[in-house]
């Protein structure tokens, strides 16, 4: 008996289980839960321009969605999911919201661009500027600057007279984007906003001014609320079902495959923990479809073990030694396992890019699960069973689910 390899196996298993047991409670508390598990609400908005005769451009829709996301973050909502749909719709999913009415009123208010004096008075708003009039230029020192044009030159003249030598700050809602100083009285409705801007900063201000001339009004077309109690109940039931299913799978593996089944149980528990760790590190949000994908991933991980173990059993029945059976069975099963996993990864990528919301959550969980499964249920599993075989403690074929009467001579 090779005691060193047996001790190595035990140390690896004990360390892995120790880390899992020690970190799992904190890990589970830190994972972000989606709307269906944490409670909250989902809103579908239809966007339309405030001014008659205007149209909803793609840029204005995207910027409005970004504005909604910033407002949701500012209101204390963690990980809001705001996406555009079609040409004039925005869907917002907000988890863990306690005061729904307050957040809804905050979200549907149009994003407001304003130019404010030192006392906070709004001297100009987005609709005072000509549509698409803001452009990026370059000053004498080749520094980016923003050139703008207003609709009412006389109004602009009075503002610059009033604030000559003072700051005229640019705000989007309550966020200040820039605070240039009025250096001259401007009579032709044109001005240049200069400062120590990078090109990206100048582009952002230019886009904001142009889109500020097209503020969008949001109308709620669909609202769905999920109470925190219902979300917690769904989480409890789903986790309970997942645990029961996993226990049944582990018992089946141990009874049918013996020592390899025991190794599979170790790798499956490790696999589940690593998937949850990946979700935590990615700061991803776990939803009910995500948990379903995780359970599906456990089934796929078991499938990888079964393919490898069945191949090893066939090699043992052919009369090869345990070590030769492991090497040959692992080699011949690897391509089959990888073909199946790569196919599923491709399907997951397609789902992720063409889907949204729950579909993307399912696809992301499936992709992560497959990648982790390859590491834990192929390479890690092979390492552990290799250590047990080389320890020479479990020599009988029956330990690997093979009857001696089924073994054929080479």
Residue pairs with C-beta under 8 A, 6 or more apart in sequence:
1 391
1 392
1 393
2 390
2 391
2 392
3 391
5 387
5 388
5 390
5 391
6 387
6 388
6 391
6 393
8 387
9 384
9 387
9 388
9 391
12 383
12 384
12 387
13 266
13 384
16 266
16 270
17 266
17 269
19 273
20 269
20 270
20 273
23 273
23 277
24 273
24 276
27 273
27 276
27 277
27 280
28 276
30 280
31 276
31 279
31 280
31 286
32 78
32 79
32 95
32 283
32 284
32 285
32 286
33 95
33 96
33 231
33 235
33 285
33 286
33 287
34 93
34 95
34 285
34 286
34 287
34 288
34 290
34 358
34 361
35 41
35 42
35 93
35 94
35 95
35 226
35 231
35 287
36 226
36 231
36 234
36 287
36 288
36 358
37 95
37 231
37 232
37 234
37 235
37 286
37 287
37 288
38 95
38 96
38 228
38 231
39 95
39 96
39 97
39 226
39 227
39 228
39 229
39 230
39 231
39 232
40 77
40 93
40 94
40 95
40 96
40 97
40 225
40 226
40 231
41 94
41 97
41 100
41 104
41 223
41 224
41 225
41 226
42 91
42 92
42 93
42 94
42 222
42 223
42 224
42 226
43 91
43 92
43 94
43 104
43 107
43 220
43 222
43 223
44 85
44 89
44 90
44 91
44 220
44 221
44 222
44 223
45 68
45 89
45 90
45 91
45 92
45 108
45 218
45 219
45 220
45 221
46 88
46 89
46 218
46 219
46 221
47 56
47 60
47 61
47 64
47 88
47 89
47 90
47 216
47 217
47 218
47 219
48 56
48 88
48 216
48 217
48 219
49 55
49 56
49 60
49 214
49 215
49 216
49 217
50 110
50 127
50 215
50 216
50 217
51 127
51 214
54 131
54 214
56 87
56 88
56 214
56 216
57 214
58 87
59 207
59 211
60 211
60 214
60 216
61 84
61 87
61 88
61 90
61 216
62 84
63 111
63 207
63 208
63 211
64 90
64 111
64 216
64 218
65 82
65 83
65 84
65 90
66 82
67 111
67 172
67 173
68 80
68 82
68 90
68 92
68 107
69 80
69 82
70 173
70 175
71 106
71 107
71 173
72 80
72 82
72 92
72 94
72 103
72 107
73 80
75 102
75 103
75 106
77 94
77 95
77 96
77 97
77 103
78 95
78 96
79 95
79 283
79 285
80 92
80 93
80 94
80 95
81 92
81 93
81 94
81 285
81 357
82 90
82 91
82 92
82 93
83 90
83 91
83 356
83 357
84 90
84 91
85 91
85 356
89 221
90 218
91 356
91 357
92 107
93 357
94 103
95 285
96 228
97 103
100 225
104 220
104 223
107 218
108 218
108 219
108 220
110 215
110 216
110 217
110 218
111 172
111 173
111 212
111 215
111 216
112 125
112 126
112 171
112 172
112 173
112 212
112 215
113 125
113 126
113 170
113 171
113 172
113 208
113 209
113 211
113 212
113 213
113 215
114 122
114 123
114 124
114 125
114 126
114 170
114 171
115 122
115 123
115 124
115 125
115 159
115 168
115 169
115 170
115 171
116 122
116 123
116 168
116 169
116 171
117 123
117 162
117 163
117 166
117 167
117 168
117 169
118 163
118 166
118 167
123 159
123 162
123 163
123 168
124 150
124 155
124 156
124 159
125 212
126 209
126 211
126 212
126 213
126 214
126 215
127 212
127 213
127 215
128 150
128 151
128 152
128 155
128 156
129 148
129 149
129 150
129 151
129 209
129 210
129 212
129 213
130 149
130 150
130 151
130 213
131 210
131 213
131 214
132 210
132 213
133 148
133 149
133 150
133 209
133 210
133 213
134 146
134 147
134 148
134 149
134 205
134 206
134 207
134 209
134 210
135 146
135 147
135 206
136 144
136 145
136 146
136 147
136 199
136 202
136 203
136 206
137 144
137 145
137 146
137 147
137 192
138 144
138 145
139 145
139 192
139 194
143 194
143 196
143 197
144 197
144 198
144 199
144 201
144 202
145 192
145 193
145 194
145 195
145 197
145 202
146 192
146 193
146 194
146 197
146 202
146 205
146 206
146 209
147 190
147 191
147 192
147 193
148 190
148 191
148 192
148 193
148 209
149 189
149 190
149 191
150 156
150 189
150 190
150 191
151 189
152 189
153 187
153 188
153 189
156 186
156 189
156 191
157 185
157 186
157 187
159 168
159 182
160 182
160 184
160 185
160 186
160 191
161 185
163 182
164 182
164 183
164 184
164 185
165 181
165 182
165 183
166 181
166 182
167 179
167 180
167 181
167 182
168 179
168 180
168 181
168 182
169 176
169 178
169 179
169 180
170 176
170 177
170 178
170 179
170 180
170 193
170 205
170 208
170 209
171 177
172 208
172 212
177 204
177 205
177 208
178 193
178 195
178 197
178 205
180 193
180 194
180 195
193 205
197 205
234 288
235 288
238 288
238 291
238 292
239 291
241 295
242 291
242 294
242 295
242 298
245 295
245 298
246 268
246 272
246 295
246 298
249 268
249 298
249 299
249 302
250 264
250 265
250 268
252 261
253 260
253 261
253 262
253 264
253 265
253 268
253 302
253 305
254 261
254 262
254 265
255 261
256 401
257 264
257 305
257 306
257 309
257 400
257 401
258 398
258 399
258 400
258 401
259 385
259 388
259 394
259 399
259 400
260 305
260 309
260 312
260 385
260 400
260 401
261 309
261 401
263 381
263 384
263 385
263 388
264 302
264 305
264 309
264 377
264 381
266 384
267 301
267 305
267 376
267 377
267 380
267 381
267 384
268 298
268 301
268 302
268 305
268 376
268 377
270 376
270 380
271 297
271 298
271 301
271 369
271 372
271 373
271 376
271 377
272 294
272 298
274 372
274 375
274 376
275 294
275 297
275 365
275 368
275 369
275 372
278 368
278 372
279 286
279 365
279 368
282 368
284 361
284 364
285 361
286 361
286 365
287 358
287 361
287 362
288 358
289 358
289 359
289 361
289 362
289 365
290 361
290 362
290 364
290 365
291 365
292 362
293 361
293 362
293 363
293 365
293 366
293 369
294 365
294 369
296 366
296 369
297 365
297 366
297 369
297 370
297 372
297 373
298 369
300 340
300 341
300 344
300 369
300 370
300 373
301 369
301 373
301 376
301 377
302 377
303 340
304 337
304 340
304 341
304 373
304 374
304 377
304 378
305 377
305 381
307 333
307 336
307 337
308 329
308 330
308 333
308 334
308 337
308 378
308 381
308 382
309 329
309 400
309 401
310 333
311 328
311 329
311 330
311 332
311 333
312 325
312 326
312 329
312 330
312 333
312 400
313 325
313 329
313 400
313 401
313 402
314 329
315 324
315 325
315 326
315 328
315 329
316 322
316 325
316 397
316 400
316 402
316 407
317 402
317 406
317 407
317 408
318 325
318 407
318 408
318 410
319 407
319 408
319 409
319 410
320 328
320 410
322 389
322 395
322 397
322 400
323 389
323 390
326 382
326 385
326 386
326 389
330 382
334 378
337 374
337 378
338 374
341 370
341 373
341 374
344 366
344 370
345 367
345 370
345 371
348 363
348 364
348 366
348 367
348 370
349 363
349 367
351 359
351 360
351 362
351 363
351 366
352 359
352 360
352 363
352 364
352 367
355 362
355 363
388 394
394 400
396 404
397 403
397 404
397 407
398 404
